[in-house]
Amino acid sequence: MELLATILTNAAPYVHFISFALLVLAGFSFPISEDLVFIISASIAATIIPENTYYIFAGCFLGAYSSDIVAYAIGRYAGGRILASSRLYKIKFFNKNFSKERLGKLEMYFDKYGSKTLFFGRFVPFGVRNMLFMTAGLIKMKFKKFLLIDFIALVCTSSILFYLGYSFGENYRIIFPYLNRYKILIFILFIFIAILFNRKRIFYFWNKLFKKTFYSQL
């Protein structure tokens, strides 16, 4: 975090370009935190160059959006080849979990719940988020649908992160202990909504399991 803050602060007049570039690199799975880039960039906008606030937000937003598209493109155009040619694919675990049958089921799942998964996926940590976008590309989710859902979700997350960084200014470090709690709450909300939309299946499963257990004891 300190290294990232130093880089962005020292290049304050060009922070919108640097933030954009860093976030695009995150799409290639470089270990760069989108949350940190947004918050530190907003802090710089508030304390050093407030006249560039809109440029900085635009640079962060477009960088994050491009990053998601990169991850989607990797999954769509390179994911299948990587799985097919990788030595890992010969291992039973990968063969089982990334088989054509499994990917087919995953595609059906994304067709049914992909919108909700993508939307709430923007609130989870970097690694999980990137894998989610790559998966969307791998199972060939419609690109226009991906762009629309991701845009709406990004408007929410980017506005929140940038607002927090701008509001706290030089004291932006205070945010991070609470940021993880906010993500946990979003994750819990996601689980709750998933249960809500799948309640019939869950009740059916538990009812079937209960009957099976009950009759086996007779």
C-alpha positions, 0 to 999 in steps of 0.5 A: 500500500505504501509503495502504491501511495508513493508512486501515485503521490509523486506523479500527482499531475499524471495520476489519472493516467497512472491509475488507468494503467495500473487498473488495466494491469490488474485485468491481467491478474497483476497483484494490484488492488482496485480499491487501493487505487481508487481510494488513494487517487481520490485522496490525492484529488482532494489534497493535492490537485482538486482541479483534476478530480473529474479527470482522476475519477474518469481515469480510475473508472475507465481503467477498472472497466477496461480491466474487467474487459481484459479479464473477460477477453482472457477467459473467452479467447484464451481460457479454453486454449490454456485449459486444453494445452496446460499440463494441469488439465491432465491432472484429474482435479482439473480434468474433472472441474473444467470438463466440457460437462462442467463448463456446460453446467456453468454456462447454464448457471450464468444464463440464469443467475449471471446478472446477480453474480456479476453485480455482487462479484464487483464487491468481492476481493480482486482475485475472486473478482477477476476469476469471475470475469474470466469465467464469464468469458470462458462460458461465452456470456454475451458481451453486451450483457457483461458490459451493461451489468459490469458498468452498473456495478462499477458505477456503484463501487467506484462512486463509493470508493472514490467518495470515501477516499475524497472525503477522508483525504490524507486520513484515507488509511482509516478506511481500510479496516472498515472496508473489509467489513463492508465487503463482508456485509455485501457478501452476506447480502449476496448469500442472502439474495442467492438463498432467497432466489433458490429457496424452493430448491433448498427446501426441496433438498432439505425435505428430501434429505430429511425424509431419507434420513428419517426412513433410514432410521426406521 
